[in-house]
Amino acid sequence: MRDLHLPLNQTQRVRLEAALHELQTLAPAAASAAAVTVADTIPVNHEDNILKGHGTTDQDGEVVATLCGVVERVNKLVYVRTLRARYKPEVGDIIVGRVIEIAPKRWRLEINFSQDAVLMLSSMNLPDGIQRRRTAVDELNMRSIFEENDVVCAEVRGFQHDGSLHLQARSQKYGKLKRGQLLTVPPYLVKRRKQHFHHLEQYDVDLILGCNGFIWVGEHVVVNEITTFNEDQEKLSAEVETFTPMETRKHICRLANAARVLSALGFTLTIELIIQTAEASLSSNVKINDMLGAEFYVQTAETEAKRRADLLGRKKGGAR
C-alpha cells in the first residue's frame, strides 16, 4: 500500500481507509503477537540453549530483533522472517525470466534477483523432444530456441560457485512463453505452493505465478510430450498460432489488471483471488481499462475485507 498513489476523492479515501483498517483488525491474533519491529525484545527461554538466527542479536542478555517481521521458531533456532523482502531462491522454485544474453552453451536470464540466472544448453529440453547429447550444431542453433528478450519459464536447479542461479527446463511445460503479458510484482506476495501453473479453462488462458515475482498471463498452449511435426506442418501451425482471438486477449488483460490491483493493495496473490477479482469486475460491468481506476481499487479492498470477515464468522460459528 505504501507505493499506491491514486487520485482518490474524499469519499473514496474514507472508504479505503475503513476497509484497510478492518483488514488489519481481522489479522490472526497469533500472527500479530509474533510480529516484531527493530529493537523489540523476543521472549525466549534461555534454559533451552536457543540459537539466535537471522534478524536477531544478543543485547544485555536478551534476544532483540534487528529487523521488522515475524518471529519464527524451528526447534532451538529463533529468527525473524521479513514480510517485505527481495526474492530468495530455493531449489525447485518455478520462476519466469527474460533472456538478456546468449553465451556459449548457455543463456543468461534476468529473474528479479541480485544476480542473473544461467540456463545451460544441456539443461534445456530440445525442440525435437529427443534426449541426446548436445552437439556443436545445437550450440549454433541456440538462437532459434531462445533469443534476447524472450520470456522463459524454468525451474531452479541449484547455485553456482559465484552465487548465480542454475536453471533447468527439462520438461515440455517449461520453455518459451508467447502471446501474453509479463507482470512484475513484489516477490513476497507470491507464496510457494504445490502448483504454480494454472490453466483457466473458462478463459482459455494460462497463468504462471513465478516465485521470483514475475507473473505470466497468456493464451493457453497445449503441451504435447512427443512432438513429431515435419517442416510443412510447423509452418502451417505457426501461421495459425500467430493469431490470438480478441475474446482471449480481453481475458488476458482483465486477469492481468486483477493481479495488478491486488499487488498494489498488498494482497497475497493466489489463483482464487485473481479469478474472484476478475469476476467481480465483470459482474460490476467494469471495463478493462477502468479496473486500474481509483473506484475499483476501493471496491476490491472492501470486497476482500467482507470476504475475510465472513470467513472468520463462519470459523467462529463452526467452533461453537
Buried (B, 14 or more C-beta within 10 A) or exposed (E): EEEBEBEBEEEBEEBBEBBBEBBEEBEEEEEEEBBBEEEBEBEBEEEEEBEBBBBBEEEEEEBBBBBBBBBBEEEEEBBBBBEEEEBEBEEEBBBBBBBBEBEEEBBBBBBBBEBBBBBBBEBBBBBEEEEEEBEEEBEEEBEEBBEEEBBBBBBBBEEEEEEBBBBBBEEBBBBBBEBBBBBBBBBBBBEEEEEBBBEBEEBBBBBBBBBBBBBBBBBBBEBEEEEEBEEEEEEEEEEEEEEBEEEBBEBBBBBBBBBBBBBBBBBEBBBEBBBBBBEBBEEEEBEBEBBEBBBBBBBBBBBBBEEBBEEEEEEEEEEE
